Amino acid sequence: MIRKIIKIDEEKCNGCGICADACHEGAIGIVDGKAKLLREDYCDGLGDCLPACPTGAITFEEREALTYNEEAVQAAKQAKASQELPCGCPGTAAKAIHREEAQTENMTVRSRLSQWPVQIKLAPVNAPYFNGADLLIAADCTAYAYGNFHHDFIRNRITLIGCPKLDMVDYTGKLTQIIAGNDVRSVTVVRMEVPCCGGIENAVKQALQDSGKFIPWSVVTISTDGQILG
């Protein structure tokens, strides 16, 4: 049947996952860092996801689509609720992490931060410390999850942090200005394993492309229990 259904522009999508959380029917998911309409018969065409999208990547279209299947949606919700998570986002699943106490009571660990501010939204695009910099762009949770963050990542790098889910902003434009307007030598992205962190990785990737520069870059993923996954 011809009906109203959402359309996702992958070029505009930053992979933040906010739309997937806003979709109560579970029609949207994050695949390879981009929002996808996974089940058109789960989309009711009401558009709760539209105002949630910070980049305007979601619109309506009229097209041939499967009829909205409320019975299947409710069954999927019940199945999901009976499995694991207390809420819709994997990144907010509650869990306790038990660790052995380290013998470091009298040890002072020095900060390796070499500039201020560190928030992507606050950093001036023409700050002198960007010239000749090895740039670290990190999801803000990573420094709390990974114990040796200062030594392994912040040391000898200029640090920018953000959270695309909570900031509800696309960092691509700001990062493009920083990379294009300064002599940045390399970029390291450190993100959490949760899907919404794909937004910060995709923003950096797009910024590197838009800058027109060929700069070495890498991505490191941290698990929620503080391990490096890759």
Beta strands, then each sheet from edge to edge (+ up, - down):
strand 1: 2-8
strand 2: 28-31
strand 3: 34-37
strand 4: 58-64
strand 5: 134-139
strand 6: 158-162
strand 7: 186-192
strand 8: 217-222
sheet 1: 1+ 4-
sheet 2: 2+ 3-
sheet 3: 6+ 5+ 7+ 8+
end
